[in-house]
């Protein structure tokens, strides 16, 4: 009989302090039991912006480039609205449309000595929003982030770099996407007429603890060691994750999938 993930976690939770484990390990186990391992957790089921979630999907960018410019170099980023593909003289999206399904092909094909396109090595994050839709969504994120920080003293706005596409073992139709690298960020702007800027926060970037526990407990998969530091390379880490899940049919690491949104690893 299939095991319900929430029942599985609840069953273990009652036995931690009845075991003979050392106190430190008991406390570590208790901390991880607070993680929400259900599909309600955005760290296991990343929000899809097209469904109206408080998130911005970043398109046609490279994780390695974004990581080095944003995290290593501390460069601020701005956002770019998408351009709709045109068929003949077809008009731009209607005013009430926030996102563009069919984006135009990029104009530039020039690359640098590394083979990286100019649009992938600048500090402008491409999106599929219309100009109006992009401003609306960024404003929502900006106000929500400020409210959370003022009322709860926490910042849970992250830029998620790379994602694991995984399939619910109890229902193959349920395809989920879980973020792999979480970079703490903030949205800033000087006044109402200025563009929003995305900056990295001083907190450490991190792996997805909820996903690590979920895969270990329910699938017997151990993800690679994650150590934030000067030697960390996102491309190498994502390749190691791909190797770790390679036995799972239909699962894959999407290295350049990126989402700006709110992620809270502990259940509320």
N, C-alpha and C positions, 0 to 999 in steps of 0.2 A: 504494500500500500504506500502511496506517495506521502512524503513527509511535508507538512505545512511549515514553512520557514519560521513563522511567528510562534507556532507551538513548540518547535524545536528549540528556539532561543529561550522561551519561557521555561521549558523543562530544565534546561541547564542552569538557569538563573537561580532556581531554588536550592541548588546543591553546592554552590561555590563555597560557602562558609561552613558547610558540613563536612568538607573534605579535609585531608591531611596536608594540603598544600602549604608552603611557607606563607606568612602573612603578606609579604610584598607581592607574591604571585597572586594571592587571593584578591588583593586590592587592584592589581592590573586586570585580572579577569573580570572583576566587578565593573571596572571602568568600561571595558569593551562591551559588556552586556547592555550598557545604556544605548548602544548603537541601534538604530532602527534598520532592520534587515528586510523590510518589506518594500514593495514597489512604490510606496508613498515617499520613500527617501529619494530625493533628487540625486543623491550620489550613486544610486543604483539605477535610477530611471530619470535621466536628464530631461529637463523641460524642453519641449519643442516649441520654439517661438511662434510658429504659425498657428498654434492653438491658443494664442493670447497669453501665454505665460510671461511673467516678468523676466524676460531674457532677451539677449540680442545674439543671434547667430552670426558668426564671422565666417565669410566665405572667401574662397580663392586666396588663401594665405598659407604660409608655411610655419609650422610650429617652431622649428629650429630657429628661424629668423626672428619671429616674434619674441621668443624666449631670450635670445641674446640681446636684442635691442631694448626690450622692456625691463628684463631682470638684470642682466649683466651690465648694460650701459646706463640703465635708469632713464631711458628716453621717454618722454610723454607721447601718447598716441592720440590722434583724432579719428573720427569716423567718416566714412564716405557712403552716401546713398547709392543704391544700385541703379543700373540703367536697363530698361526693358528692351528685350530683343524686338525688332520691328519686322513685320511682314509687309513689304511695300510701303505704303503711306499710313500704316496703322498708327493710331494715336497713342500717346503715353497713357499709363494707367489712370483710371478715374480718380477723382479727388477723395472718394471714400475708401480707396484701397491703400492699405498700409504696407503690404509686402508684395514683391514681384516674384512670380513663379518662374518665368522664363527670362533669365538675365541675358543681356547682350554679351557677345564674345569680347574678350579684352582687346583693346586697341594696340597695345605695345607687345612686341615680340622680342625686343632687345634684351640681351642678357649680359651680365658682367663676366669677369674671368672665371667665376665659380660656376657659371651656368644658371645663375639666379636672375629672374626677371626683375626689372626696376620696381614693379608694383608689389613685389614680395620683399623688397629690401628697404622700403620707405617706412614712414611712421603713420600711415593712413590705413585704418582697418576697414576693409570692404564688407558691406552688408547687402542684404537683399531688400532692405526697406526703401520706400519712397522717401524723399526729403522730409515730407510732413510726418510720415510714420516713424522715421528715425528720430526726429526731434521729440515726438510724443513719447516713444519708448524710453529714450535716454532720460527724459525729464521724470518719468515714473520711477526709474531706477535710482536716479539722483535723490529724489524726495524720500523714497522708501529707505535707502541706505542711511540718510541723515536721521530719519525718524528712529530707526533701529539703534543707531549709535547713541542718540540723545536719551532714549527711553530705557534701553537695555544695556548700554555700554559695550555693545559688540558690533563688529563689522563682519558680515558674512557674504560680502560681495567678492566674487572670485572670477578670474578669467580661467576657464577650464581649457587645457591644451591636450589634445588627443583624447580618444574615446575607445572604449571596448564595446563592440556590438555583441550582445549575448542574447541567447534565446531561452525563454522560460521553459524549463524541462517538463512542466506540467501542461503547457499549452504552447505548441510550436508557433502559433500565430502571434504570440506576444514577443516582439523583438524590442529589446531595451538597449539604451546607450548609456554607459557609465563613464564619467570623466576620469582621466588618469593622472594628470598633473594639475594641481590647483595653485594658482598664483593670486595672493591677496592684492586687491587693487582698490582704488578710489576714483570716483568721478568728480571732476572739478570744473568750475567755470567762473570767470571773474564777474560777469554781469549777464543779464538776459540776452544780450546781443552777441555774446561770444560763443564759440564752439565749445562743446564739452571736450575735456581732455581726460584721458585714462592714464593713471600713474600707478606704479607698483608701490605697495605699502612696505614698511620696514619689516613686517613679520615674515617668517620663513615660508617659502613655497613648500608644498607637501604632496605626498601621494594620497590616494583615496583609501583611508582606513576602513571605511564601511565596506568597500569592495573587497579589500584584502581579507577581512573577517568572513564576509559572505562566501567568497570563493573557497576559503580554507574549510569552513564548517560544512557547507552544503555540497561542494563539488570536489573537495580534496585537492584543490589547486593552490600551490604556494606561489605568490607573486615575487619577483626579484627584490632584493634589498634596495631600499630607496634612501639615499644619503644626500641631503641638500648640501651643496658646497661648490667650491671653485672647479672641482673635477667633474661635476655632474653634467651629463650631456643628454638632453631629452630624446634625441634620435636613438641613442644606444639603449636607453631605458625602455622606450616604446617597443623596440625590437625584441628585448628580453621578455616583455609582457606577451608579445605575439607568440614567442616560442613556448611560453608557459601554458598558453591556452590552445596550442596548435592541435591537440587531440580532440577538441570539441568541434563537432561538425557544425558549420554555419557561423561559428564565432570568428570575429576578426578585429584587429586593432586598426582604427581609422586615425592615422597619425596626425592629419591636418584638420580634424574636426574640432571646432572651437566654439565655445558659448560663454558669453558674459552673463552672469546671473547670480542668484542667491543660493548658497549651499550650506546646509546645517547638518553636521554629521550625527548629532545626538537627537534622540526623539524628544519632542517637546511635551 
